[in-house]
């Protein structure tokens, strides 16, 4: 992000922490996510959107809001600006004669390429409270919670998969970076079980960050110590642990970093996001494993584009036989593993999934966790395909409001607010 953007986010964080309304002060706050993809916003953008005063954590672009189940952004709604580095671009594929290549639907083929020089990019997003027809937050939360593991089980899994060594202590929770041991009091030493879980998550984050070279526990500077605090916040949001309840976290490090070095706050947020990516990637829920298995077979409900037609798997027959319908004619036929038509449909399904993943794939998923990597971590893959066509459209919503933009990139906005710490 730009220096002005970093300064504005840091100023907002200072203001919210002074008022005890920051994500660190409100343990039950849900960090922002995109309901059309199910993915959380990342790094500095996650902090920025979490501090917009909205009760609903769901955010999306105008295009995503307009093309999903008849949803519609309310007329006059004001978009909130986020900023990130665009590291990929979509280009049109051409034939040898210079004409566009066409797919089976006679539409131009495109390919996602990595840019040699990342480009600073902006996008407007809208909160679910501004979108007509979107299901209530309660329904979304119920579906989300049903699809992910129990928070306590997920935390235990993290301890196991990181190979963290945890030993009991009668003192305070902590991480010994020399022996690489996490020391934890018994659960009844905490006020609530949730505080114990939060405390353990924080120490696991420090352990994993140290192992991956993303956190130096011997560096006592505020900016370095802000990394695990942010990572615990991000990771806790992913697995359902209220990290803000951890009694040993010193949020003064986050506050001091925001006050004195906004650019260091961005670096800490990026490192924290890399820690979260690593930890969250270790956990595969039964639902995710089942989804991976189902990608390798045809299942009831699959709708597949093949040979300029669309086919739907309607139901199961005897054994592994399936009933498939040609949606253009309504004709139904049997398909069995080993049949030519079954193999062709399965190949088409797998190729479509690969293409979709190439669009959605995060640049961070393609690189090692390198602490020297200087890349904004801001959910580019949520919006990269929409930005070129969306900016003009979204202005129609923003110009009808008199309020200043949520993220003002003017020179005046770069001035630092001088506020004192109340905590």
Phi, psi and omega per residue, in radians:
X1 nan 2.822 3.120
X2 -1.297 2.857 3.115
X3 -1.070 -0.663 3.140
X4 -1.133 -0.729 3.115
X5 -1.102 -0.789 3.121
X6 -1.036 -0.724 -3.126
X7 -1.117 -0.733 -3.128
X8 -1.146 -0.732 3.129
X9 -1.153 -0.730 3.107
X10 -1.084 -0.742 3.123
X11 -1.091 -0.733 3.129
X12 -1.138 -0.676 3.133
X13 -1.132 -0.736 3.093
X14 -1.050 -0.802 -3.139
X15 -1.045 -0.800 -3.098
X16 -1.207 -0.662 3.116
X17 -1.187 -0.623 3.069
X18 -1.091 -0.647 -3.132
X19 -1.552 0.027 -3.098
X20 0.991 0.735 3.116
X21 -2.170 0.332 -3.139
X22 -1.501 2.930 3.075
X23 -1.021 -0.413 3.131
X24 -1.394 -0.357 -3.105
X25 -1.656 -0.269 -3.066
X26 -2.074 1.572 -3.025
X27 -1.008 -0.506 -3.057
X28 -1.531 -0.010 -3.094
X29 -1.160 2.406 3.035
X30 -1.640 2.238 3.103
X31 -1.232 2.684 -3.018
X32 -1.129 2.508 3.107
X33 -2.540 2.902 3.140
X34 -1.833 1.965 -3.057
X35 -1.232 -0.315 -3.139
X36 -1.403 -0.288 3.102
X37 -2.118 -0.305 -3.094
X38 1.366 0.143 -3.082
X39 -1.767 2.574 3.109
X40 -1.414 2.611 2.960
X41 -1.263 2.845 -2.844
X42 -2.237 2.692 2.970
X43 0.921 -2.341 -3.090
X44 -1.115 -0.598 3.100
X45 -1.120 -0.613 3.091
X46 -1.092 -0.775 3.104
X47 -1.113 -0.764 -3.077
X48 -1.082 -0.851 -3.101
X49 -1.218 -0.550 3.134
X50 -1.181 -0.318 -3.070
X51 -1.859 0.382 3.137
X52 -1.565 0.021 3.082
X53 1.372 0.263 3.125
X54 -1.557 2.496 3.097
X55 -1.462 -0.314 -3.129
X56 -1.788 2.215 -3.080
X57 -1.448 -0.027 -3.036
X58 -1.480 2.216 3.137
X59 -2.327 2.599 3.112
X60 -2.824 2.897 3.118
X61 -1.386 2.963 3.117
X62 -1.040 -0.750 -3.126
X63 -1.124 -0.760 3.132
X64 -1.130 -0.675 -3.139
X65 -1.218 -0.585 -3.040
X66 -1.456 -0.373 -3.019
X67 -1.910 0.323 -3.069
X68 -2.113 1.818 2.996
X69 0.948 0.594 3.091
X70 1.344 0.231 3.078
X71 -1.145 2.768 -3.123
X72 -2.648 2.273 3.051
X73 -1.220 2.259 -3.111
X74 -1.061 2.389 3.124
X75 -1.015 2.329 -3.136
X76 1.554 -0.030 3.137
X77 -1.201 2.595 -3.095
X78 -1.848 2.185 3.106
X79 -1.323 2.674 3.073
X80 -1.840 2.243 -3.022
X81 -1.500 2.282 2.985
X82 -2.070 2.779 -3.053
X83 -2.375 2.424 -3.138
X84 -2.790 2.963 3.076
X85 -1.545 2.184 3.064
X86 -1.539 2.021 -3.072
X87 -1.842 -0.115 3.109
X88 -2.321 2.850 3.082
X89 -2.571 2.684 3.128
X90 -1.799 2.188 -3.115
X91 -2.091 2.674 3.137
X92 -1.459 2.394 3.132
X93 -1.530 2.405 -3.093
X94 -2.046 2.644 3.027
X95 -1.357 3.098 3.124
X96 -1.083 -0.492 -3.141
X97 -1.530 0.104 3.085
X98 1.531 0.032 3.116
X99 -1.529 2.665 -3.139
X100 -1.103 2.399 2.990
X101 -1.292 2.499 -3.100
X102 -2.036 2.554 3.063
X103 -1.541 -3.009 -3.056
X104 -1.166 -0.315 3.079
X105 -1.647 0.154 3.122
X106 1.187 0.437 3.043
X107 -1.756 2.617 -3.140
X108 -1.037 2.379 3.067
X109 -1.412 2.515 3.101
X110 -2.270 2.883 3.137
X111 -2.460 2.448 3.107
X112 -1.532 2.142 -3.117
X113 -2.077 2.717 3.093
X114 -1.591 2.288 -3.136
X115 -1.374 2.403 3.095
X116 -1.143 -0.645 3.134
X117 -2.154 1.851 3.135
X118 -0.961 2.590 -3.060
X119 -2.060 2.302 3.057
X120 -1.165 2.200 -3.023
X121 -2.294 2.615 3.111
X122 -2.134 2.681 3.074
X123 -2.623 2.499 3.033
X124 -1.610 2.397 3.055
X125 -2.206 2.705 -3.104
X126 -2.112 2.516 3.122
X127 -1.430 2.681 -3.127
X128 -1.031 -0.479 3.111
X129 -1.162 -0.246 3.130
X130 -1.737 0.102 -2.990
X131 -2.063 2.132 3.117
X132 -1.348 2.432 3.033
X133 1.539 -0.125 -3.131
X134 -1.287 2.449 3.141
X135 -1.057 2.693 3.127
X136 -1.023 2.663 3.139
X137 -1.033 -0.656 -3.119
X138 -1.003 -0.752 3.128
X139 -1.127 -0.723 3.130
X140 -1.102 -0.767 -3.131
X141 -1.117 -0.681 3.128
X142 -1.087 -0.763 3.128
X143 -1.167 -0.709 -3.116
X144 -1.141 -0.781 -3.119
X145 -1.171 -0.556 3.138
X146 -1.243 -0.372 -3.049
X147 -1.720 0.008 3.136
X148 -2.189 2.747 -3.060
X149 -1.173 2.829 3.059
X150 -1.020 2.390 -3.090
X151 -0.960 -0.721 -3.128
X152 -1.156 -0.719 3.104
X153 -1.142 -0.705 3.125
X154 -1.113 -0.704 3.119
X155 -1.141 -0.758 3.096
X156 -1.078 -0.639 3.120
X157 -1.151 -0.667 3.110
X158 -1.107 -0.750 3.108
X159 -1.033 -0.762 -3.116
X160 -1.171 -0.818 -3.011
X161 -1.334 -0.419 3.075
X162 -1.465 -0.145 -3.077
X163 1.088 0.510 3.121
X164 -1.249 2.384 3.094
X165 -1.680 2.083 -3.092
X166 -1.999 2.206 3.114
X167 -2.149 2.567 -3.122
X168 -1.292 2.600 3.097
X169 -2.538 2.733 3.048
X170 -1.669 -0.060 -3.134
X171 -1.678 -2.587 -3.131
X172 -1.463 2.679 3.037
X173 -1.149 2.561 -3.131
X174 -3.043 2.966 3.138
X175 -2.137 2.187 3.101
X176 -1.619 1.863 -3.072
X177 -1.280 -0.308 3.133
X178 -1.332 -0.946 3.136
X179 -1.544 -0.154 -3.139
X180 0.986 0.948 3.125
X181 -2.171 2.401 3.032
X182 -1.652 2.202 3.099
X183 -1.832 2.183 -3.088
X184 -2.309 2.292 3.000
X185 -1.199 2.867 3.063
X186 -1.128 2.764 -3.044
X187 -1.061 -0.605 -3.098
X188 -1.255 -0.085 3.063
X189 -1.376 -0.195 -3.140
X190 -1.766 2.781 3.140
X191 -1.109 -0.689 -3.132
X192 -2.459 2.770 3.043
X193 -1.018 -0.585 -3.138
X194 -1.104 -0.618 3.094
X195 -1.170 -0.671 3.099
X196 -1.103 -0.786 3.136
X197 -1.081 -0.750 -3.135
X198 -1.114 -0.727 -3.140
X199 -1.118 -0.740 3.135
X200 -1.159 -0.734 3.124
X201 -1.024 -0.760 -3.130
X202 -1.044 -0.728 -3.139
X203 -1.253 -0.617 3.067
X204 -1.122 -0.693 3.088
X205 -1.061 -0.773 3.115
X206 -1.105 -0.754 3.125
X207 -1.049 -0.867 -3.103
X208 -1.161 -0.702 3.121
X209 -1.093 -0.702 3.094
X210 -1.120 -0.778 -3.127
X211 -1.063 -0.644 -3.069
X212 -1.607 0.065 3.126
X213 1.254 0.395 -3.137
X214 -1.776 -0.090 -3.091
X215 -2.647 2.272 3.117
X216 -1.888 1.764 -3.087
X217 -1.146 -0.295 3.125
X218 -1.455 -0.214 3.099
X219 -1.563 1.917 -3.033
X220 -1.604 0.168 3.119
X221 -1.124 2.668 -3.107
X222 -1.051 -0.731 -3.093
X223 -1.104 -0.687 3.141
X224 -1.238 -0.712 -3.115
X225 -1.305 -0.291 3.065
X226 -1.228 -0.399 -3.071
X227 -1.071 -0.954 3.141
X228 -1.153 -0.505 3.091
X229 -1.096 -0.787 3.108
X230 -1.205 -0.705 -3.132
X231 -1.117 -0.674 3.098
X232 -1.115 -0.690 3.101
X233 -1.087 -0.844 -3.115
X234 -1.163 -0.812 -3.095
X235 -1.182 -0.721 3.110
X236 -1.038 -0.646 3.097
X237 -1.119 -0.629 -3.114
X238 -1.226 -0.645 -3.033
X239 -1.860 -0.037 3.068
X240 1.556 0.341 3.079
X241 -1.768 2.291 -3.103
X242 -1.421 1.472 -3.008
X243 -1.076 -0.486 -3.100
X244 -1.118 -0.241 3.136
X245 -1.425 -0.161 -3.106
X246 -1.066 2.072 -3.043
X247 -1.235 -0.362 -3.042
X248 -1.592 -0.116 3.140
X249 -1.272 2.294 3.092
X250 -1.751 1.672 -3.098
X251 -1.265 -0.131 3.047
X252 -1.065 -0.506 3.101
X253 -1.130 -0.730 3.100
X254 -1.142 -0.767 -3.128
X255 -1.091 -0.785 -3.127
X256 -1.154 -0.641 3.117
X257 -1.146 -0.775 3.110
X258 -1.111 -0.626 -3.082
X259 -1.271 -0.670 -2.976
X260 -1.901 -0.391 -3.041
X261 -2.625 1.345 -3.127
X262 -0.981 -0.618 3.116
X263 -1.171 -0.586 3.058
X264 -1.202 -0.506 3.055
X265 -1.115 -0.709 3.093
X266 -1.113 -0.777 3.124
X267 -1.061 -0.691 3.110
X268 -1.158 -0.713 3.132
X269 -1.131 -0.683 3.114
X270 -1.155 -0.787 3.105
X271 -1.094 -0.690 3.105
X272 -1.107 -0.649 3.122
X273 -1.173 -0.674 3.090
X274 -1.097 -0.720 3.082
X275 -1.045 -0.778 -3.135
X276 -1.101 -0.747 3.119
X277 -1.016 -0.754 -3.127
X278 -1.133 -0.860 -3.083
X279 -1.161 -0.779 -3.127
X280 -1.157 -0.558 3.129
X281 -1.202 -0.332 3.124
X282 -1.309 -0.362 -3.040
X283 -1.739 2.142 3.008
X284 -2.113 2.013 -3.140
X285 -1.270 2.797 3.052
X286 -0.960 -0.631 3.139
X287 -1.123 -0.697 3.134
X288 -1.188 -0.689 3.093
X289 -1.144 -0.667 3.112
X290 -1.157 -0.687 3.115
X291 -1.098 -0.687 3.118
X292 -1.123 -0.700 3.112
X293 -1.131 -0.688 -3.098
X294 -1.224 -0.304 3.060
X295 -1.266 -0.290 -3.074
X296 -1.707 0.028 3.108
X297 -2.427 2.918 2.983
X298 -1.493 2.398 -3.140
X299 -2.298 2.776 3.129
X300 -1.050 2.294 -3.113
X301 1.813 -0.296 3.096
X302 -1.049 2.314 3.000
X303 -2.066 2.096 -2.936
X304 -2.215 2.284 3.026
X305 -1.545 2.134 -3.120
X306 -2.639 2.265 3.049
X307 0.951 0.783 3.091
X308 1.116 0.369 3.044
X309 -2.307 2.928 3.122
X310 -2.129 2.271 -3.103
X311 -2.088 2.548 3.099
X312 -2.222 2.311 3.074
X313 -1.396 1.980 -2.984
X314 -1.556 -0.586 -3.100
X315 -3.117 3.053 3.124
X316 -1.624 2.533 3.012
X317 -1.929 -2.568 -3.134
X318 -1.319 2.435 3.123
X319 1.100 -2.216 3.140
X320 -1.742 0.150 3.131
X321 -1.228 2.497 3.134
X322 -2.147 2.634 3.001
X323 -1.722 2.166 -3.083
X324 -2.076 2.469 3.130
X325 -2.035 2.328 2.957
X326 -1.390 1.888 -3.003
X327 -1.197 -0.320 3.129
X328 -1.355 -0.456 -3.106
X329 -2.065 -0.357 -3.064
X330 1.488 -0.049 3.136
X331 -1.209 2.461 3.140
X332 -2.059 2.570 -3.126
X333 -2.638 2.890 -3.129
X334 -1.611 2.428 3.057
X335 -2.283 2.292 -3.116
X336 -2.201 2.594 3.043
X337 -0.949 2.268 -3.071
X338 1.824 -0.410 3.052
X339 -1.204 2.639 3.096
X340 -1.100 -0.718 -3.108
X341 -1.198 -0.646 3.093
X342 -1.080 -0.816 -3.119
X343 -1.098 -0.696 -3.127
X344 -1.167 -0.756 3.127
X345 -1.152 -0.699 3.129
X346 -1.139 -0.712 3.096
X347 -1.067 -0.756 3.128
X348 -1.120 -0.670 3.111
X349 -1.113 -0.825 -3.112
X350 -1.102 -0.726 3.136
X351 -1.120 -0.687 3.123
X352 -1.135 -0.680 3.107
X353 -1.151 -0.689 3.107
X354 -1.091 -0.751 3.139
X355 -1.118 -0.697 3.127
X356 -1.136 -0.719 3.122
X357 -1.140 -0.594 3.127
X358 -1.146 -0.486 3.097
X359 -1.354 -0.748 -3.038
X360 -1.458 -0.252 -2.959
X361 -1.129 2.309 3.098
X362 -1.309 2.411 3.044
X363 -0.994 -0.541 -3.115
X364 -1.192 -0.422 -3.134
X365 -1.259 -0.228 -3.087
X366 -1.734 0.038 -3.073
X367 -2.329 2.740 3.126
X368 -1.245 2.880 3.122
X369 -1.426 1.526 -3.047
X370 -1.853 2.050 -3.065
X371 -1.174 -0.259 3.102
X372 -1.522 -0.106 -3.103
X373 -1.196 2.112 3.139
X374 -1.817 1.488 -3.114
X375 -2.426 2.368 3.047
X376 -1.164 2.543 -2.930
X377 -1.929 0.550 -2.719
X378 -1.762 0.792 2.947
X379 1.107 0.673 -3.120
X380 -0.977 -0.695 -3.032
X381 -1.198 -0.134 3.023
X382 -1.304 -0.531 -2.909
X383 -2.294 -0.012 -2.965
X384 -1.021 -0.640 -3.066
X385 -1.384 -0.148 -3.016
X386 -1.856 -0.316 -2.859
X387 -1.122 -0.706 -3.031
X388 -1.082 -0.657 -3.063
X389 -1.631 -0.180 -2.976
X390 -1.656 -0.438 -2.990
X391 -1.046 -0.779 -3.121
X392 -1.149 -0.682 -3.116
X393 -1.124 -0.718 -3.045
X394 -1.225 -0.414 3.125
X395 -1.092 -0.506 3.114
X396 -1.066 -0.557 3.102
X397 -1.375 -0.760 -3.031
X398 -1.204 -0.637 -3.021
X399 -1.250 -0.250 -3.139
X400 -1.463 -0.052 -3.141
X401 -1.926 2.554 -3.141
X402 -1.590 -0.233 -3.114
X403 -1.139 2.717 3.079
X404 -1.274 2.698 -3.135
X405 -1.006 2.598 -3.100
X406 -1.094 -0.607 3.072
X407 -2.213 1.621 -3.032
X408 -1.473 2.095 -3.089
X409 -1.725 0.338 3.126
X410 -1.314 2.906 -3.119
X411 -1.125 -0.650 -3.106
X412 -1.090 -0.541 -3.093
X413 -1.224 -0.241 -3.100
X414 -1.385 -0.147 -3.131
X415 -1.209 2.415 -3.092
X416 -1.412 2.307 3.017
X417 -1.414 2.373 -3.139
X418 -1.805 1.779 -3.131
X419 -2.190 2.673 -3.123
X420 -1.691 2.737 3.140
X421 -1.450 2.192 -3.121
X422 -1.629 -0.342 -3.021
X423 -1.318 nan nan
